[in-house]
């Protein structure tokens, strides 16, 4: 490379090797850029996904590094906190049920298949019970309870009512059965929204409550039998 009047230049040899060609800085840079833009030079470059993952892991490493520095006990303390939060979230999910319980149910949450009589629901419950399908048996028996109370005008017929609302309203009219209703609706909610599994004793409790409620009348509030756990 030679310097003339403060301007650097690059020496390039002609193809025949005889006479060197003096190229100034700007044209040389442009020639280099054109050469480096050739796809051949970028065949082994990481793809968009690889670059994105690399950036993500760099950010995650920086985040945990900063968090561990600000947490008592350093990285170990941060791990303990994360595990504690995860355990707390799991406990809340298990106690309250899956998100579908709150927002994932569309239409009528208690009678999703449309209006049916209490007798229809009892027949369906008995069929499920005989086949050992206790979840479905519990659901149909709880629906039979609510539909029966509506047919007897203990409850007004209101589309969209939840099992919890029906149990609370019926418990005010039949206070001696309030505990049995709360237990039955908790079992219904657990298998319908909470992802839990019912068994035969759970179904028999709901069945006994249904039988007892058939004999009960608002005002007289006959004492229930076989409805407590």
C-alpha positions as CSV (number, residue, x, y, z in Angstrom):
1,X,0.0,0.0,0.0
2,X,1.3,3.5,-0.8
3,X,0.4,6.9,0.6
4,X,0.2,9.9,-1.7
5,X,-0.9,13.3,-0.4
6,X,-2.4,11.6,2.7
7,X,-4.6,9.3,0.6
8,X,-4.1,5.6,1.0
9,X,-4.5,3.3,-2.0
10,X,-4.6,-0.4,-2.6
11,X,-2.4,-2.1,-5.2
12,X,-4.0,-4.7,-7.3
13,X,-2.2,-6.8,-9.9
14,X,-3.6,-7.2,-13.4
15,X,-4.5,-10.7,-14.4
16,X,-1.3,-10.9,-16.5
17,X,0.8,-9.8,-13.5
18,X,2.6,-7.1,-15.4
19,X,1.3,-3.7,-14.4
20,X,-0.2,-3.0,-10.9
21,X,-3.4,-1.0,-10.8
22,X,-3.8,1.8,-8.2
23,X,-7.4,1.8,-6.8
24,X,-8.4,4.6,-4.4
25,X,-10.1,3.9,-1.1
26,X,-13.8,4.4,-2.0
27,X,-13.8,2.2,-5.2
28,X,-11.9,-0.4,-3.3
29,X,-14.4,-0.5,-0.5
30,X,-17.3,-0.8,-3.0
31,X,-15.5,-3.6,-4.8
32,X,-15.0,-5.4,-1.5
33,X,-18.6,-5.0,-0.5
34,X,-19.8,-6.4,-3.9
35,X,-17.5,-9.3,-3.5
36,X,-18.6,-10.1,0.1
37,X,-22.3,-9.9,-0.9
38,X,-21.8,-13.0,-2.9
39,X,-24.1,-15.7,-1.4
40,X,-21.1,-18.1,-1.4
41,X,-19.7,-16.3,1.6
42,X,-23.0,-16.7,3.6
43,X,-23.8,-20.3,3.0
44,X,-22.8,-21.2,6.6
45,X,-24.3,-18.2,8.3
46,X,-26.9,-19.1,11.1
47,X,-30.5,-18.9,10.0
48,X,-33.2,-16.6,11.4
49,X,-34.3,-19.2,14.0
50,X,-30.8,-19.9,15.2
51,X,-30.1,-16.2,15.6
52,X,-33.4,-15.7,17.4
53,X,-32.7,-18.6,19.8
54,X,-29.2,-17.3,20.4
55,X,-30.5,-13.9,21.3
56,X,-33.2,-15.4,23.6
57,X,-30.6,-17.5,25.5
58,X,-28.3,-14.5,25.8
59,X,-31.2,-12.5,27.2
60,X,-32.3,-15.3,29.6
61,X,-28.7,-15.7,30.8
62,X,-28.5,-12.0,31.5
63,X,-31.9,-12.0,33.2
64,X,-31.1,-14.8,35.6
65,X,-27.6,-13.4,36.2
66,X,-29.2,-10.0,37.3
67,X,-31.9,-11.8,39.3
68,X,-29.5,-14.0,41.1
69,X,-27.4,-11.0,42.0
70,X,-30.3,-9.3,43.5
71,X,-31.7,-12.3,45.4
72,X,-30.5,-13.3,48.8
73,X,-28.5,-16.5,48.5
74,X,-27.6,-15.8,44.8
75,X,-28.6,-18.4,42.2
76,X,-29.7,-21.0,44.9
77,X,-32.0,-18.5,46.5
78,X,-33.5,-17.7,43.1
79,X,-34.2,-21.4,42.4
80,X,-35.9,-21.8,45.8
81,X,-38.1,-18.8,45.1
82,X,-39.1,-20.1,41.6
83,X,-39.9,-23.5,43.0
84,X,-42.0,-22.0,45.8
85,X,-44.0,-19.9,43.3
86,X,-44.5,-23.0,41.1
87,X,-45.8,-25.0,44.1
88,X,-48.1,-22.2,45.1
89,X,-49.5,-22.0,41.6
90,X,-50.1,-25.7,41.5
91,X,-51.9,-25.7,44.8
92,X,-54.2,-22.9,43.6
93,X,-54.9,-24.8,40.4
94,X,-55.7,-28.0,42.2
95,X,-58.0,-26.2,44.7
96,X,-59.9,-24.0,42.3
97,X,-59.9,-26.2,39.3
98,X,-58.8,-25.7,35.7
99,X,-59.3,-22.3,33.9
100,X,-62.2,-23.8,32.0
101,X,-64.2,-23.7,35.2
102,X,-64.2,-20.0,35.2
103,X,-64.2,-19.0,31.5
104,X,-64.0,-22.0,29.2
105,X,-67.7,-23.1,29.6
106,X,-69.9,-21.8,26.8
107,X,-73.7,-21.9,26.7
108,X,-75.7,-23.3,29.6
109,X,-73.0,-24.5,32.1
110,X,-75.4,-26.9,33.9
111,X,-77.5,-28.2,31.0
112,X,-75.2,-28.1,28.0
113,X,-77.4,-30.5,26.0
114,X,-80.6,-28.6,26.3
115,X,-83.7,-29.0,28.4
116,X,-84.5,-32.5,29.7
117,X,-86.8,-33.7,32.5
118,X,-85.5,-34.8,35.9
119,X,-86.6,-38.3,35.1
120,X,-84.5,-38.2,31.9
121,X,-81.4,-37.2,34.0
122,X,-82.1,-39.9,36.6
123,X,-82.3,-42.5,33.9
124,X,-79.1,-41.4,32.3
125,X,-77.4,-41.3,35.8
126,X,-78.5,-44.9,36.5
127,X,-77.1,-46.1,33.1
128,X,-73.8,-44.4,33.8
129,X,-73.6,-45.9,37.3
130,X,-74.4,-49.4,36.1
131,X,-71.4,-49.1,33.7
132,X,-69.1,-47.7,36.4
133,X,-68.9,-44.2,34.8
134,X,-69.1,-42.4,38.1
135,X,-68.2,-38.9,36.8
136,X,-71.0,-38.9,34.3
137,X,-73.4,-40.5,36.9
138,X,-72.6,-37.7,39.3
139,X,-73.1,-35.0,36.7
140,X,-76.5,-36.4,35.5
141,X,-77.7,-36.9,39.1
142,X,-76.9,-33.3,40.0
143,X,-78.7,-32.1,36.9
144,X,-81.7,-34.3,38.0
145,X,-81.7,-32.5,41.4
146,X,-81.7,-29.1,39.9
147,X,-84.3,-29.9,37.2
148,X,-86.6,-31.6,39.8
149,X,-86.4,-28.5,42.1
150,X,-87.3,-26.4,39.0
151,X,-90.2,-28.7,38.1
152,X,-91.5,-28.4,41.7
153,X,-91.1,-24.6,41.6
154,X,-88.7,-24.7,44.6
155,X,-86.4,-23.0,42.1
156,X,-87.5,-20.7,39.2
157,X,-86.5,-22.0,35.8
158,X,-83.6,-19.8,34.8
159,X,-81.3,-20.6,31.8
160,X,-77.6,-20.1,32.6
161,X,-77.8,-20.9,36.3
162,X,-74.7,-22.7,37.6
163,X,-74.8,-25.7,39.9
164,X,-73.3,-23.5,42.7
165,X,-76.1,-20.9,42.3
166,X,-78.8,-23.6,42.3
167,X,-77.4,-25.2,45.5
168,X,-77.2,-21.8,47.2
169,X,-80.8,-20.8,46.3
170,X,-82.2,-24.3,47.1
171,X,-80.3,-24.2,50.5
172,X,-82.2,-21.1,51.5
173,X,-85.6,-22.7,50.8
174,X,-84.6,-26.1,52.3
175,X,-82.0,-25.1,55.0
176,X,-81.7,-28.6,56.5
177,X,-80.4,-29.8,53.1
178,X,-78.0,-26.9,52.6
179,X,-74.9,-28.9,53.6
180,X,-75.8,-31.9,51.4
181,X,-76.4,-29.5,48.5
182,X,-73.0,-27.9,49.0
183,X,-71.3,-31.3,49.1
184,X,-73.1,-32.5,46.0
185,X,-72.2,-29.4,44.0
186,X,-68.6,-29.5,45.1
187,X,-68.4,-33.1,43.8
188,X,-70.1,-32.0,40.5
189,X,-67.7,-29.1,40.1
190,X,-64.6,-31.3,40.8
191,X,-65.5,-33.8,38.1
192,X,-66.9,-31.3,35.6
193,X,-64.3,-28.5,35.8
194,X,-61.5,-29.6,38.1
195,X,-60.4,-32.7,36.3
196,X,-61.0,-35.0,39.2
197,X,-62.5,-38.5,39.3
198,X,-65.6,-39.5,41.2
199,X,-66.2,-42.9,42.8
200,X,-69.2,-44.9,43.8
201,X,-69.6,-43.5,47.3
202,X,-69.5,-40.0,45.9
203,X,-72.3,-40.9,43.4
204,X,-74.4,-42.6,46.1
205,X,-74.2,-39.5,48.3
206,X,-75.7,-37.4,45.4
207,X,-78.2,-40.1,44.7
208,X,-79.3,-40.1,48.4
209,X,-79.6,-36.4,48.4
210,X,-81.8,-36.5,45.3
211,X,-84.1,-39.0,47.0
212,X,-84.3,-37.0,50.2
213,X,-85.1,-33.7,48.3
214,X,-88.0,-35.4,46.6
215,X,-89.6,-35.8,50.0
216,X,-88.8,-32.3,51.2
217,X,-91.1,-29.4,51.0
218,X,-90.3,-25.7,51.5
219,X,-91.7,-24.5,54.8
220,X,-91.9,-27.9,56.4
221,X,-88.2,-28.5,55.6
222,X,-88.2,-32.2,56.4
223,X,-85.0,-33.5,57.9
224,X,-82.7,-35.1,55.3
225,X,-81.3,-38.6,55.6
226,X,-78.2,-40.0,54.0
227,X,-77.0,-36.6,52.7
228,X,-74.1,-35.8,55.0
229,X,-70.5,-36.9,54.6
